[in-house]
Amino acid sequence: MTLLIGLAGLAVDIGRMYVIRGELQSFTDAAALNAALAMDGSASGQARARTGAAQLAEGPHAMRWDMGTQTITHIETSFPADPNGRRLVRVTATEPAPIIFMRLFQPFSSSAVAAASVAARDGGSVRLIQ
Amino acid sequence: MRRRAAKRGQTGNALIEFAMSLLLLAMMFAGIFEIGYSFYAYGVLANAVRAGARYAALQPRGNAADPEAAKAVRNLVVYGDPAPDGRSQPIVAGLSTDHVELINDPASSTVSLRGFELDALFMKFKMDGRPTVTFPVTSARGESK
């Protein structure tokens, strides 16, 4: 029985985490691009970049997680330095994936699943670099 | 003699118990399969929708209202190919281009699934508005402004 629940845990809990990671990765890719479009080297540009990153998790076309049911709320935006002189923005989304079956083997009821993307702005063009 | 009879009675019990537990086991396996398959299929759909939104966002904005460009996006989501030949199969059974909703804004492209039912053996999961992916337009934006 323990073995069975372990197998169910692998299939269901881990499968769900992979789906969530994929959803968060799509979101951070789009959010990093959106943030990079707003950057202009100024502090207000960075503030707009933060807004731009969060924008895609809001409204009627919001990107969501957990098979499209939950609002993405834990979004972090940072601005790493780039040796090549481009403007970089890194967007990280972290959400607690619920654990159902694997709770039998460990005390946590959720596991943090994260995705991160880095977009670069070089002059007028914007692209994902990571 | 008496002992043998008792033993025989117990083997009958074991058979019934085995049959009952087999039923339970089969149901559990079916349930695991069903949920596992749904997650797998959802992951495939989410990736396809992402690819479609990115593709749509990279099209020149002058083409945004072009029905052929929209058709290419829908084909990319459903068949993994913007220009599929007649033999292409949808990436998930039952998915058709009618299920793909594309919204082209001046600054972004959104792709969602509408009215698609994911057939997972015993249950059907309705996908209305999920997955949804929006990508910002990154090319030729400076020209349009």
Contacts between the chains, C-beta under 8 A, distances in Angstrom:
chain1	res1	chain2	res2	distance
A	4	B	25	7.6
A	4	B	28	6.3
A	7	B	32	6.9
A	8	B	28	7.0
A	8	B	31	7.9
A	8	B	32	5.1
A	11	B	32	4.8
A	11	B	33	8.0
A	11	B	35	6.8
A	11	B	36	4.2
A	12	B	32	6.8
A	12	B	35	5.2
A	12	B	36	6.8
A	12	B	39	7.6
A	15	B	35	7.4
A	15	B	36	5.5
A	15	B	39	3.8
A	15	B	40	7.0
A	16	B	39	5.9
A	18	B	39	7.3
A	18	B	43	6.4
A	19	B	39	5.1
A	19	B	42	5.5
A	19	B	43	5.0
A	19	B	46	7.0
A	22	B	43	5.4
A	22	B	46	5.5
A	22	B	47	6.5
A	23	B	46	5.8
A	23	B	131	7.1
A	26	B	46	6.6
A	26	B	47	7.9
A	26	B	50	4.3
A	26	B	133	5.3
A	29	B	50	7.7
A	29	B	54	7.9
A	29	B	135	7.8
A	30	B	53	7.6
A	30	B	133	6.8
A	30	B	134	6.0
A	30	B	135	4.8
A	30	B	136	6.5
A	33	B	135	6.8
A	33	B	136	5.2
A	33	B	138	5.6
A	34	B	108	7.8
A	34	B	136	4.3
A	37	B	136	5.9
A	37	B	138	6.8
A	37	B	141	6.9
A	52	B	136	7.9
A	56	B	134	5.4
A	56	B	136	7.9
A	61	B	103	6.9
A	61	B	110	4.5
A	61	B	112	7.3
A	61	B	132	5.8
A	61	B	134	5.3
A	62	B	132	7.2
A	63	B	132	6.0
A	63	B	133	6.0
A	63	B	134	6.2
A	64	B	130	6.8
A	64	B	132	7.1
A	67	B	39	7.9
A	67	B	42	5.4
A	67	B	130	6.8
A	68	B	46	7.9
A	68	B	127	7.9
A	68	B	129	7.4
A	68	B	130	2.8
A	68	B	131	5.2
A	68	B	132	6.6
A	69	B	130	7.4
A	124	B	141	8.0
A	124	B	142	4.8
A	125	B	138	7.5
A	125	B	139	7.9
A	126	B	138	4.7
A	127	B	138	7.1
